[in-house]
Amino acid sequence: MPINRLSRPVSRAAPSVCAALVVCLGVTSSASANDKLIAVQWSDPEIKSFVSANAGGSARSLGPTEDDKLSKLKLPVLAFGATPGVVESTFRLGPRPATERDVVVDEENPVWYQIVERYGDVTVSVSADLRVQHEFTPEQLPLYENKSPGAAPAAGPAVNVFDDRNEGGEEGLLAEYTIMRFGVPYTVTVECTQEAKDECRDTGQISKDSELLKLISATPPPPAP
């Protein structure tokens, strides 16, 4: 199975534990023209419907500069269409903080992206990368799923939770999952401070929040002559 390596949100730089689909994503600035790329399913009806419906620019906007970056990507862009529930539940800890956002792409080789949104005690990132960097079998990778053996399968994606300190971060927890859309693996990482660590343990809510992931940008390649 194709595997890419995932970096943490831009505030971190640490090894990753792979998500339940055994696919990890890499967000790095260097890339080779010879990189093997995942084939995007541009013919997917959802992409066609999105492109048609948003010809006038009605999709979610992250701002003119960010939208311009994303429009150049060679893959569809998923992002949260609303504030994730796992974030909403932290606002009981104090006043709702202003959202801080980073949109990271390599404009010289636009085959990956990372959108990082910070909400005080919780940081949520969505990332995807078309580069296939490694080939592993599921047996070669340790999985740390937050469920007991024999538990009923979750309705949404399986979520992995692990200690941020073990990943080179500050005291707190990380939760992560990967979903496949349009033939592309997208990884969502939720990073919680010590004060909000119980939210990262709420795997049911984190999994449910995956329903909020929306297609916000897609620029199919021009048809072959």
C-alpha positions as CSV (number, residue, x, y, z in Angstrom):
1,M,0.0,0.0,0.0
2,P,1.4,3.5,-0.8
3,I,2.5,5.4,2.3
4,N,3.6,9.0,2.7
5,R,5.1,10.5,5.8
6,L,3.1,13.0,7.8
7,S,4.5,16.1,9.6
8,R,2.7,17.6,12.5
9,P,0.9,21.0,12.2
10,V,3.5,23.7,11.4
11,S,4.0,24.3,15.1
12,R,5.4,20.8,15.5
13,A,8.0,18.7,13.7
14,A,7.8,15.0,14.9
15,P,7.4,11.5,13.6
16,S,3.8,10.3,13.1
17,V,1.8,7.3,14.1
18,C,-0.1,6.1,11.1
19,A,-3.9,6.3,11.0
20,A,-6.3,3.4,10.6
21,L,-6.1,3.3,6.8
22,V,-2.3,2.8,7.2
23,V,-1.7,5.9,5.1
24,C,0.5,8.7,6.3
25,L,0.9,12.0,4.5
26,G,4.0,14.1,4.1
27,V,4.1,17.9,4.1
28,T,7.6,18.9,3.2
29,S,8.8,21.7,1.0
30,S,11.2,19.7,-1.2
31,A,10.0,17.5,-4.0
32,S,11.5,15.9,-7.1
33,A,10.0,16.0,-10.6
34,N,10.4,12.3,-10.6
35,D,8.2,11.7,-7.6
36,K,5.6,9.0,-8.2
37,L,2.2,10.7,-7.8
38,I,-1.2,9.3,-6.7
39,A,-3.7,9.5,-9.5
40,V,-6.6,11.8,-8.6
41,Q,-10.1,10.6,-9.6
42,W,-11.0,13.9,-11.3
43,S,-14.1,12.3,-12.9
44,D,-15.7,11.8,-9.4
45,P,-19.2,13.2,-9.6
46,E,-18.7,15.2,-6.4
47,I,-15.8,17.1,-8.1
48,K,-17.8,17.7,-11.3
49,S,-20.7,19.0,-9.3
50,F,-18.5,21.2,-7.2
51,V,-16.7,22.8,-10.2
52,S,-20.1,23.4,-11.9
53,A,-21.7,24.9,-8.8
54,N,-18.8,27.1,-7.8
55,A,-17.9,28.5,-11.2
56,G,-18.9,31.9,-9.8
57,G,-16.6,31.5,-6.7
58,S,-19.2,30.5,-4.2
59,A,-17.1,27.9,-2.4
60,R,-15.8,28.6,1.1
61,S,-13.1,31.3,0.9
62,L,-10.0,31.3,3.2
63,G,-9.1,34.7,1.8
64,P,-7.8,35.9,-1.6
65,T,-4.2,34.9,-1.1
66,E,-5.0,31.5,0.3
67,D,-7.7,30.8,-2.3
68,D,-5.2,31.6,-5.0
69,K,-2.6,29.2,-3.5
70,L,-5.2,26.4,-3.3
71,S,-6.5,27.0,-6.9
72,K,-3.0,26.0,-8.2
73,L,-3.0,22.6,-6.5
74,K,-3.0,19.4,-8.5
75,L,-5.4,17.8,-6.0
76,P,-8.8,18.6,-4.6
77,V,-8.7,20.4,-1.3
78,L,-10.7,19.3,1.7
79,A,-11.2,21.5,4.8
80,F,-13.7,21.9,7.6
81,G,-16.8,23.7,6.5
82,A,-17.6,24.6,10.1
83,T,-15.9,24.6,13.4
84,P,-15.3,21.0,14.5
85,G,-17.4,19.9,17.5
86,V,-14.3,18.8,19.4
87,V,-13.2,22.5,19.2
88,E,-16.6,23.9,20.2
89,S,-16.5,21.8,23.4
90,T,-13.4,23.5,24.5
91,F,-14.9,27.0,24.6
92,R,-16.3,26.1,28.0
93,L,-12.7,26.6,29.2
94,G,-12.8,30.3,28.6
95,P,-13.7,33.0,26.0
96,R,-13.8,31.8,22.4
97,P,-10.4,32.6,21.0
98,A,-9.8,34.1,17.6
99,T,-9.0,31.5,14.9
100,E,-5.5,31.6,13.5
101,R,-5.0,29.9,10.2
102,D,-2.0,28.8,8.1
103,V,-2.3,27.6,4.5
104,V,0.9,25.9,3.4
105,V,1.7,24.7,-0.1
106,D,4.7,24.4,-2.4
107,E,3.9,26.7,-5.2
108,E,6.7,25.4,-7.3
109,N,5.4,21.8,-7.0
110,P,1.8,22.1,-5.9
111,V,1.1,18.5,-5.1
112,W,0.5,18.8,-1.4
113,Y,-1.1,21.2,1.1
114,Q,-1.7,21.6,4.8
115,I,-4.4,23.8,6.4
116,V,-3.8,24.5,10.0
117,E,-6.4,26.2,12.2
118,R,-5.7,27.1,15.8
119,Y,-8.5,27.6,18.3
120,G,-6.6,28.4,21.6
121,D,-6.2,25.0,23.3
122,V,-6.9,23.0,20.2
123,T,-5.2,23.0,16.8
124,V,-6.7,21.1,13.9
125,S,-5.0,20.5,10.6
126,V,-6.0,18.8,7.3
127,S,-3.3,17.7,4.9
128,A,-2.9,15.7,1.7
129,D,0.0,14.8,-0.5
130,L,0.1,13.1,-4.0
131,R,3.6,11.9,-3.6
132,V,4.1,8.2,-2.8
133,Q,7.3,8.0,-0.9
134,H,7.3,4.5,0.7
135,E,5.6,1.1,0.2
136,F,4.7,-0.8,3.4
137,T,2.3,-3.5,4.3
138,P,-0.1,-3.0,7.3
139,E,1.9,-5.6,9.2
140,Q,5.0,-3.4,9.1
141,L,3.4,-0.4,10.8
142,P,2.3,-0.1,14.4
143,L,-1.3,1.1,14.9
144,Y,-2.4,2.7,18.0
145,E,-6.2,2.7,17.8
146,N,-8.2,4.0,20.7
147,K,-10.6,1.1,21.1
148,S,-10.6,-2.1,22.9
149,P,-10.3,-5.5,21.1
150,G,-13.6,-6.7,19.8
151,A,-15.3,-3.3,20.0
152,A,-17.9,-2.5,17.4
153,P,-16.6,-0.7,14.4
154,A,-17.0,3.1,14.5
155,A,-19.5,4.7,12.1
156,G,-16.8,7.2,11.0
157,P,-13.0,6.8,10.6
158,A,-11.0,5.1,13.3
159,V,-9.1,7.7,15.4
160,N,-5.7,7.2,16.9
161,V,-4.7,9.0,20.1
162,F,-1.2,9.3,21.5
163,D,0.8,11.3,23.9
164,D,2.2,14.5,22.3
165,R,5.3,14.3,24.6
166,N,6.3,11.1,22.9
167,E,6.2,12.9,19.6
168,G,8.5,15.7,20.6
169,G,5.7,18.1,21.5
170,E,4.6,19.9,24.7
171,E,2.4,18.2,27.3
172,G,-0.9,17.2,25.7
173,L,-2.4,14.7,23.4
174,L,-2.7,14.2,19.6
175,A,-5.6,12.5,17.8
176,E,-5.4,11.6,14.1
177,Y,-7.3,9.8,11.4
178,T,-7.1,9.4,7.6
179,I,-9.9,9.2,5.0
180,M,-9.8,8.4,1.3
181,R,-11.6,10.8,-1.1
182,F,-11.1,11.0,-4.9
183,G,-8.4,8.4,-4.6
184,V,-6.4,10.6,-2.3
185,P,-5.6,10.1,1.4
186,Y,-6.4,13.1,3.6
187,T,-5.1,13.2,7.2
188,V,-6.7,15.2,10.0
189,T,-4.7,15.9,13.1
190,V,-6.2,17.3,16.3
191,E,-3.6,18.6,18.8
192,C,-4.8,19.4,22.4
193,T,-3.0,21.2,25.2
194,Q,-2.9,19.7,28.6
195,E,-6.0,21.7,29.6
196,A,-8.0,20.3,26.7
197,K,-6.6,16.8,26.6
198,D,-10.0,15.2,27.4
199,E,-11.2,16.5,24.0
200,C,-8.5,14.6,22.2
201,R,-9.7,11.5,24.0
202,D,-13.3,12.0,22.6
203,T,-12.7,9.8,19.6
204,G,-16.4,9.6,18.9
205,Q,-16.7,13.3,18.4
206,I,-13.5,13.6,16.4
207,S,-14.7,10.8,14.1
208,K,-18.1,12.5,13.8
209,D,-16.5,15.8,12.9
210,S,-15.2,14.1,9.7
211,E,-18.7,14.7,8.3
212,L,-17.8,18.5,8.3
213,L,-15.0,18.0,5.8
214,K,-16.0,19.8,2.6
215,L,-14.5,20.2,-0.8
216,I,-13.4,23.8,-1.0
217,S,-11.2,23.9,-4.0
218,A,-10.7,21.7,-7.1
219,T,-8.9,22.6,-10.3
220,P,-9.1,19.7,-12.7
221,P,-6.4,19.5,-15.4
222,P,-7.5,20.7,-18.9
223,P,-8.7,17.9,-21.2
224,A,-6.0,16.3,-23.3
225,P,-6.0,17.6,-26.9
